[in-house]
Amino acid sequence: VGTNGSLGNLLDDYRERPDFPLIQELCFGACRWYPALHSLLDQLLSKPLKAKESDVRWLLLVGLYQLRELSIADYAVINESVEASRSLKKPWAAALVNAVLRNYLRRKEALEAALAITQNPGAASSDATLAAAALAHPQWLFDALKAQRPESVEAICAGNNARPPMTLRVNLSKVSRDDYLKQLAERGIEATRGGYAETALVLRDACHVDDLPGFRDGLVSIQDEASQIVPSLLALEPGLSLVDACAAPGGKTAAILEREQGLDRVFAIDSSKKRLERVTDNLARLKFTQQPVTLCAANAEKLDAWWDGKPVDRILLDAPCSATGVIRRHPDIKVLRSPAEVASCCESQQTLLTALWPCLAEGGILLYTTCSVLDEENQHAIARFLEATDNAKCERIAADWGVECVAADGGSLGRQLLPIDPRGPDGFFFAILRKTSTPESKSG
């Protein structure tokens, strides 16, 4: 991660190790609390470490995380950290690691008190640098959240720092939610009904998929509740054609097929051939191998690589984004993401919207979604697209969840879920774009 590698990909090489749960805990924890740990470490070092010493820096951050957050004996943390430093083949590192971690224990009370927030971080007078570190968010992201949602910034940050729930999507074409809830209870697995999607069950504690009744038979899938809302917004009917423009790993494609198995043509597109293999695996587990799904390893905006020229009735564009709504699941986002990458995502989103729009039939729906909580990727992206597109209208989503995004004329620009419910969905944005026959009011 310190060298710009995805934490999930890096951890794949360790999944078969018996100590993988601890490895994952240390890596996720150090990333989750990275801004706070970084602030503490800067105060504990007499001089900054050079860029080439990133391995030592991360070892210190992992050590600090254990001392702050885990119930491991202090002496054990220090001893193991010092031993680990010897493998770096830097003779000076062991003494530094020992000194820094012991220094933290001596100064812990004062350091943590200085880091604590003493004012409402949403208030204009709040110390933004102190608040960002205390809430364990990179400065650029904290500043954006404070500017866009001052009343919710503390709750969003707390949600991002929480451990995510394990949420199931029940395949209602095979079993009812209540019946599956009973099957879980018979296995001693406690769960509650989700409050946002009729297919959702939220487990009290995470478990292995093989412990879930009927998982291998397609009775249930692992999917956050926000994504489970998608099929209900597409107004699915038998005989319609549909494109899932950024389909991998296939969770939303599968959820759509579970809800409406009478679709005529379905295209599942992803730019990564390897990721598209996961779509195949998911559909096979759910026994959708006979469904009319065409898998295309292509960039969705390159229409000649996948489109047959026939207008489609529904398009799902789960657009590439900053993923700032799923930080609780991918805490390395705090380390890896930057404002420049957000700007790049914004341009990619417009490119995809513009490229896919000609494929949509008149009267058809394009459902635009992101797992971002940043306005520029969400309602601002929709407003920008509507301004440039005469035959597009954003339809109001009638729901009792999330926050409606309102245009200057009072119309809707979509609906935003914030990651503030510890047992609820990730941060997610939805906008229903309808293709009209003539130019008209842009938002409804």
C-alpha positions as CSV (number, residue, x, y, z in Angstrom):
1,V,0.0,0.0,0.0
2,G,2.8,2.3,0.8
3,T,4.0,1.9,-2.8
4,N,0.5,2.4,-4.3
5,G,-0.6,-1.2,-4.3
6,S,-4.2,-2.1,-3.5
7,L,-4.4,-3.7,-0.1
8,G,-6.9,-6.3,-1.2
9,N,-4.7,-7.5,-4.0
10,L,-1.6,-7.5,-1.8
11,L,-3.3,-9.6,0.8
12,D,-4.4,-12.2,-1.7
13,D,-1.0,-13.8,-1.5
14,Y,-1.5,-14.5,2.3
15,R,-5.0,-15.8,2.5
16,E,-3.9,-19.4,2.9
17,R,-1.7,-18.7,5.9
18,P,-3.1,-19.7,9.3
19,D,-2.3,-16.2,10.7
20,F,-4.1,-14.4,7.9
21,P,-6.8,-13.0,10.2
22,L,-4.1,-11.2,12.2
23,I,-2.3,-10.0,9.1
24,Q,-5.5,-8.6,7.7
25,E,-6.3,-7.0,11.0
26,L,-3.0,-5.2,11.3
27,C,-3.0,-4.1,7.6
28,F,-6.6,-2.9,7.7
29,G,-6.2,-1.2,11.1
30,A,-3.0,0.7,10.1
31,C,-4.8,2.0,7.0
32,R,-8.1,2.8,8.8
33,W,-6.3,4.9,11.4
34,Y,-3.5,6.0,9.1
35,P,-4.0,9.8,9.3
36,A,-4.1,9.7,13.2
37,L,-1.2,7.3,13.4
38,H,0.8,9.5,10.9
39,S,0.2,12.5,13.1
40,L,1.3,10.7,16.2
41,L,4.4,9.3,14.5
42,D,5.5,12.7,13.3
43,Q,5.5,13.9,16.9
44,L,7.5,10.9,18.1
45,L,10.3,11.1,15.5
46,S,13.1,13.5,16.2
47,K,13.5,13.9,12.4
48,P,11.4,12.7,9.5
49,L,12.1,9.4,7.9
50,K,13.3,9.5,4.3
51,A,11.0,8.4,1.5
52,K,13.1,5.3,0.9
53,E,12.4,4.2,4.5
54,S,8.7,3.6,3.9
55,D,9.0,0.1,5.2
56,V,10.2,1.3,8.6
57,R,7.5,3.9,8.7
58,W,4.8,1.3,8.0
59,L,6.3,-1.0,10.6
60,L,6.1,1.9,13.2
61,L,2.5,2.7,12.1
62,V,1.4,-1.0,12.6
63,G,3.1,-1.0,16.0
64,L,1.3,2.2,17.0
65,Y,-2.0,0.8,15.8
66,Q,-1.6,-2.3,18.0
67,L,-0.6,-0.2,21.1
68,R,-3.7,2.1,20.5
69,E,-6.4,-0.2,19.4
70,L,-5.7,-3.9,20.2
71,S,-5.6,-5.9,23.4
72,I,-2.1,-7.2,22.9
73,A,0.3,-6.8,25.7
74,D,2.5,-3.7,25.2
75,Y,5.8,-5.6,25.7
76,A,4.7,-8.2,23.1
77,V,3.9,-5.5,20.5
78,I,7.3,-3.9,21.0
79,N,9.2,-7.1,21.0
80,E,7.5,-8.4,17.8
81,S,8.0,-5.0,16.1
82,V,11.7,-5.0,16.9
83,E,12.1,-8.5,15.7
84,A,10.2,-7.7,12.5
85,S,12.5,-4.7,11.9
86,R,15.5,-7.0,11.8
87,S,14.2,-8.6,8.7
88,L,14.4,-5.3,6.9
89,K,18.2,-5.6,6.9
90,K,18.6,-2.1,8.3
91,P,20.7,-2.4,11.4
92,W,19.6,1.0,12.7
93,A,15.9,0.2,12.5
94,A,15.6,-2.0,15.5
95,A,16.8,0.7,17.9
96,L,14.5,3.3,16.3
97,V,11.4,1.1,16.5
98,N,12.1,0.2,20.1
99,A,12.6,3.9,21.0
100,V,9.6,5.3,19.2
101,L,7.1,2.7,20.5
102,R,8.4,3.1,24.1
103,N,8.3,6.9,23.7
104,Y,4.6,6.6,22.7
105,L,3.8,4.6,25.8
106,R,5.5,7.2,28.0
107,R,3.7,10.2,26.3
108,K,0.5,8.4,25.4
109,E,-1.9,10.4,27.6
110,A,-0.6,13.8,26.4
111,L,-0.4,12.8,22.8
112,E,-3.9,11.4,22.7
113,A,-5.3,14.4,24.5
114,A,-3.7,16.7,22.0
115,L,-5.2,14.7,19.1
116,A,-8.7,14.6,20.6
117,I,-11.2,17.0,19.0
118,T,-12.2,19.7,21.4
119,Q,-14.7,21.4,19.0
120,N,-17.4,20.3,16.6
121,P,-15.4,19.5,13.5
122,G,-18.3,20.8,11.4
123,A,-18.1,24.3,12.9
124,A,-16.4,27.0,10.9
125,S,-14.0,27.7,13.8
126,S,-12.8,24.2,14.2
127,D,-9.1,23.4,13.7
128,A,-9.3,21.5,10.4
129,T,-5.9,20.0,10.7
130,L,-6.5,18.7,14.3
131,A,-10.0,17.4,13.3
132,A,-8.8,15.6,10.2
133,A,-6.1,13.8,12.2
134,A,-8.4,13.0,15.1
135,L,-11.1,11.7,12.8
136,A,-8.5,9.7,10.9
137,H,-9.1,11.1,7.5
138,P,-6.7,12.6,5.0
139,Q,-6.8,16.4,5.0
140,W,-8.1,16.8,1.5
141,L,-11.0,14.4,2.1
142,F,-11.9,15.9,5.5
143,D,-11.9,19.4,3.9
144,A,-14.2,18.2,1.1
145,L,-16.7,16.6,3.5
146,K,-16.7,19.6,5.8
147,A,-17.4,21.9,2.9
148,Q,-20.1,19.8,1.3
149,R,-21.8,18.3,4.4
150,P,-20.8,20.2,7.5
151,E,-23.7,18.8,9.5
152,S,-22.7,15.2,8.8
153,V,-18.9,15.3,8.6
154,E,-18.3,13.8,12.0
155,A,-20.9,11.0,11.5
156,I,-19.5,10.2,8.0
157,C,-15.9,10.0,9.4
158,A,-17.1,7.8,12.3
159,G,-18.9,5.5,9.8
160,N,-15.8,5.3,7.7
161,N,-13.8,4.2,10.7
162,A,-16.2,1.5,11.8
163,R,-16.0,-2.1,10.8
164,P,-18.5,-2.9,8.1
165,P,-21.4,-5.4,8.6
166,M,-21.6,-8.6,6.6
167,T,-24.8,-8.3,4.6
168,L,-26.5,-11.0,2.5
169,R,-28.7,-10.7,-0.6
170,V,-31.4,-13.4,-0.5
171,N,-32.3,-14.8,-3.9
172,L,-36.0,-14.3,-3.7
173,S,-36.5,-16.3,-6.9
174,K,-35.5,-19.4,-4.8
175,V,-36.4,-18.6,-1.1
176,S,-38.2,-15.9,0.8
177,R,-36.2,-13.7,3.2
178,D,-38.1,-14.9,6.2
179,D,-37.5,-18.5,5.3
180,Y,-33.8,-17.9,4.9
181,L,-33.7,-16.1,8.2
182,K,-35.1,-19.2,9.8
183,Q,-32.4,-21.3,8.1
184,L,-29.7,-19.1,9.5
185,A,-31.2,-19.4,13.0
186,E,-31.1,-23.2,12.7
187,R,-27.4,-22.8,12.0
188,G,-27.0,-20.5,15.0
189,I,-26.3,-17.5,12.8
190,E,-28.0,-14.3,14.1
191,A,-29.3,-11.9,11.5
192,T,-31.8,-9.1,11.1
193,R,-33.7,-7.8,8.1
194,G,-32.2,-4.9,6.3
195,G,-34.0,-1.6,6.3
196,Y,-33.3,-0.5,2.8
197,A,-33.7,-3.4,0.4
198,E,-36.3,-6.2,0.6
199,T,-33.6,-8.8,-0.2
200,A,-31.2,-7.8,2.6
201,L,-30.2,-9.6,5.8
202,V,-27.5,-8.2,8.1
203,L,-25.5,-10.7,10.1
204,R,-24.6,-9.9,13.7
205,D,-21.2,-11.4,13.2
206,A,-19.3,-12.2,10.0
207,C,-18.9,-15.8,9.0
208,H,-17.4,-18.0,6.3
209,V,-19.5,-18.3,3.2
210,D,-19.5,-22.1,3.5
211,D,-21.4,-21.7,6.9
212,L,-24.3,-20.0,5.0
213,P,-27.1,-22.4,4.2
214,G,-27.4,-22.9,0.4
215,F,-24.6,-20.5,-0.5
216,R,-23.1,-22.9,-3.1
217,D,-26.6,-23.5,-4.5
218,G,-27.3,-19.8,-5.1
219,L,-29.8,-19.1,-2.2
220,V,-27.8,-16.1,-1.0
221,S,-24.9,-13.8,-2.0
222,I,-22.7,-11.4,-0.1
223,Q,-23.6,-7.8,-1.1
224,D,-23.8,-4.5,0.6
225,E,-27.4,-3.3,1.0
226,A,-26.8,-0.1,-1.1
227,S,-26.1,-2.2,-4.1
228,Q,-29.2,-4.3,-3.5
229,I,-31.3,-1.2,-4.0
230,V,-30.2,-1.0,-7.7
231,P,-32.7,-3.5,-9.3
232,S,-35.7,-1.7,-7.7
233,L,-34.8,1.5,-9.5
234,L,-34.5,0.1,-13.0
235,A,-38.2,-0.6,-13.5
236,L,-37.5,-4.1,-14.8
237,E,-40.0,-5.9,-16.9
238,P,-40.0,-9.1,-19.0
239,G,-38.6,-8.6,-22.5
240,L,-36.5,-5.6,-21.8
241,S,-32.8,-5.4,-22.8
242,L,-30.2,-4.2,-20.4
243,V,-26.5,-3.2,-20.3
244,D,-24.4,-3.4,-17.1
245,A,-21.6,-1.1,-18.3
246,C,-19.1,-1.7,-15.5
247,A,-20.2,-5.2,-14.4
248,A,-17.4,-6.9,-12.5
249,P,-17.5,-8.7,-10.1
250,G,-21.1,-9.3,-11.2
251,G,-23.1,-8.7,-8.0
252,K,-25.4,-6.2,-9.5
253,T,-25.8,-8.2,-12.7
254,A,-26.8,-11.2,-10.6
255,A,-29.2,-9.1,-8.5
256,I,-30.9,-7.8,-11.6
257,L,-31.4,-11.4,-13.0
258,E,-32.7,-12.6,-9.7
259,R,-35.4,-9.9,-9.7
260,E,-36.3,-10.3,-13.4
261,Q,-35.5,-13.5,-15.2
262,G,-37.5,-12.6,-18.3
263,L,-35.1,-10.0,-19.7
264,D,-34.5,-10.4,-23.4
265,R,-30.8,-9.3,-23.9
266,V,-28.3,-8.6,-21.1
267,F,-24.8,-7.3,-21.7
268,A,-22.3,-7.4,-18.9
269,I,-19.3,-5.3,-19.8
270,D,-16.0,-4.7,-18.0
271,S,-12.6,-3.5,-19.1
272,S,-10.8,-6.2,-17.2
273,K,-11.0,-9.7,-18.7
274,K,-9.7,-11.2,-15.4
275,R,-12.4,-9.4,-13.4
276,L,-15.0,-10.5,-15.9
277,E,-14.2,-14.1,-15.0
278,R,-15.7,-13.3,-11.5
279,V,-18.9,-12.4,-13.2
280,T,-18.9,-15.8,-14.9
281,D,-18.2,-17.5,-11.6
282,N,-21.0,-15.6,-9.8
283,L,-23.6,-16.3,-12.5
284,A,-22.6,-20.0,-12.5
285,R,-23.0,-20.3,-8.7
286,L,-26.4,-18.7,-9.0
287,K,-27.4,-21.1,-11.8
288,F,-27.8,-18.3,-14.4
289,T,-25.8,-20.1,-17.1
290,Q,-28.9,-20.4,-19.3
291,Q,-29.8,-16.7,-19.1
292,P,-29.2,-14.5,-22.2
293,V,-26.1,-12.8,-20.8
294,T,-23.4,-11.6,-23.2
295,L,-20.0,-11.0,-21.4
296,C,-17.8,-8.4,-23.0
297,A,-14.2,-7.6,-22.0
298,A,-14.1,-4.1,-23.4
299,N,-14.2,-0.5,-22.4
300,A,-17.9,0.4,-22.3
301,E,-17.3,3.7,-24.1
302,K,-15.9,1.8,-27.1
303,L,-19.3,0.9,-28.6
304,D,-18.0,-0.9,-31.6
305,A,-16.4,-3.5,-29.2
306,W,-19.7,-4.7,-27.8
307,W,-22.8,-2.9,-29.1
308,D,-24.8,-4.5,-31.9
309,G,-26.5,-1.2,-32.8
310,K,-29.9,-2.1,-31.3
311,P,-31.1,0.4,-28.7
312,V,-31.3,-1.0,-25.2
313,D,-34.1,-0.3,-22.7
314,R,-32.0,-0.1,-19.5
315,I,-28.4,0.8,-18.8
316,L,-26.7,0.5,-15.4
317,L,-23.6,2.6,-15.2
318,D,-21.9,1.9,-11.9
319,A,-19.3,4.4,-12.7
320,P,-15.6,4.3,-11.7
321,C,-15.2,6.7,-8.8
322,S,-13.2,7.6,-5.7
323,A,-14.9,4.9,-3.6
324,T,-15.1,7.3,-0.7
325,G,-18.4,5.7,0.3
326,V,-16.8,2.3,1.0
327,I,-13.8,3.4,3.0
328,R,-15.0,1.2,5.9
329,R,-14.5,-1.8,3.6
330,H,-11.4,-0.6,1.9
331,P,-9.5,1.6,4.4
332,D,-6.5,1.8,2.1
333,I,-8.5,4.4,0.2
334,K,-7.4,6.9,2.9
335,V,-3.8,6.2,1.8
336,L,-4.1,5.8,-1.9
337,R,-6.7,8.3,-3.1
338,S,-5.9,11.9,-4.0
339,P,-7.8,15.0,-5.3
340,A,-6.1,14.4,-8.7
341,E,-7.6,10.9,-8.9
342,V,-11.0,12.3,-8.0
343,A,-10.7,14.8,-10.9
344,S,-9.7,12.0,-13.2
345,C,-12.8,10.0,-12.1
346,C,-15.0,12.9,-12.9
347,E,-13.8,13.1,-16.5
348,S,-14.2,9.3,-16.9
349,Q,-17.8,9.5,-15.6
350,Q,-18.7,12.1,-18.2
351,T,-17.0,10.2,-20.9
352,L,-19.0,7.1,-20.1
353,L,-22.3,8.9,-19.7
354,T,-21.8,10.6,-23.1
355,A,-20.7,7.4,-24.8
356,L,-23.5,5.2,-23.5
357,W,-26.4,7.6,-24.0
358,P,-26.8,6.9,-27.8
359,C,-27.3,3.2,-27.0
360,L,-30.3,3.9,-24.9
361,A,-33.8,3.6,-26.4
362,E,-36.2,6.5,-26.3
363,G,-38.1,6.3,-23.0
364,G,-35.4,4.1,-21.6
365,I,-33.6,4.5,-18.2
366,L,-29.9,4.9,-17.5
367,L,-29.3,4.4,-13.8
368,Y,-26.1,6.2,-12.8
369,T,-24.5,5.0,-9.5
370,T,-21.3,5.5,-7.6
371,C,-19.9,4.4,-4.3
372,S,-18.8,8.0,-3.6
373,V,-19.9,10.6,-1.2
374,L,-18.4,13.5,-3.1
375,D,-20.7,16.0,-4.8
376,E,-18.5,16.4,-7.9
377,E,-18.9,12.7,-8.7
378,N,-22.6,12.6,-8.0
379,Q,-25.1,15.4,-8.3
380,H,-22.6,17.7,-10.0
381,A,-21.9,15.0,-12.5
382,I,-25.6,14.7,-13.3
383,A,-26.1,18.4,-13.6
384,R,-23.1,18.7,-15.9
385,F,-24.4,15.8,-18.1
386,L,-28.0,17.3,-18.2
387,E,-26.6,20.7,-19.2
388,A,-24.9,19.1,-22.2
389,T,-27.7,16.7,-23.2
390,D,-31.0,17.9,-24.6
391,N,-33.0,14.6,-24.4
392,A,-32.1,13.6,-20.8
393,K,-34.2,14.1,-17.7
394,C,-33.4,13.2,-14.1
395,E,-36.4,11.6,-12.4
396,R,-37.1,11.9,-8.7
397,I,-36.5,8.8,-6.6
398,A,-39.4,8.5,-4.2
399,A,-37.8,6.9,-1.1
400,D,-37.6,7.3,2.7
401,W,-33.8,6.6,2.7
402,G,-30.9,8.9,2.0
403,V,-30.7,12.5,1.1
404,E,-32.3,14.0,-2.0
405,C,-29.9,16.1,-4.1
406,V,-31.8,19.1,-5.3
407,A,-31.1,21.3,-8.4
408,A,-31.4,25.1,-8.4
409,D,-34.8,24.9,-10.0
410,G,-36.0,22.6,-7.2
411,G,-35.8,19.4,-9.3
412,S,-34.0,16.3,-8.3
413,L,-30.4,15.4,-9.2
414,G,-30.4,12.0,-7.6
415,R,-30.3,10.5,-4.1
416,Q,-27.3,10.1,-1.8
417,L,-26.8,7.4,0.9
418,L,-24.3,8.4,3.5
419,P,-22.2,5.7,5.4
420,I,-23.5,6.8,8.8
421,D,-25.5,3.7,9.9
422,P,-23.1,1.1,11.4
423,R,-25.5,-1.7,10.4
424,G,-26.7,0.0,7.3
425,P,-25.5,0.5,3.7
426,D,-22.3,1.9,2.4
427,G,-22.1,5.4,1.0
428,F,-23.8,5.3,-2.4
429,F,-25.3,7.6,-5.0
430,F,-28.2,6.9,-7.4
431,A,-29.6,9.0,-10.3
432,I,-32.3,7.8,-12.7
433,L,-31.8,9.4,-16.2
434,R,-34.7,9.1,-18.6
435,K,-34.2,9.5,-22.4
436,T,-36.9,11.8,-23.7
437,S,-38.1,12.4,-27.3
438,T,-37.7,16.2,-27.1
439,P,-35.8,18.7,-24.9
440,E,-37.6,19.4,-21.7
441,S,-37.2,20.3,-18.0
442,K,-34.0,18.6,-16.9
443,S,-34.9,17.5,-13.4
444,G,-38.1,16.1,-12.0
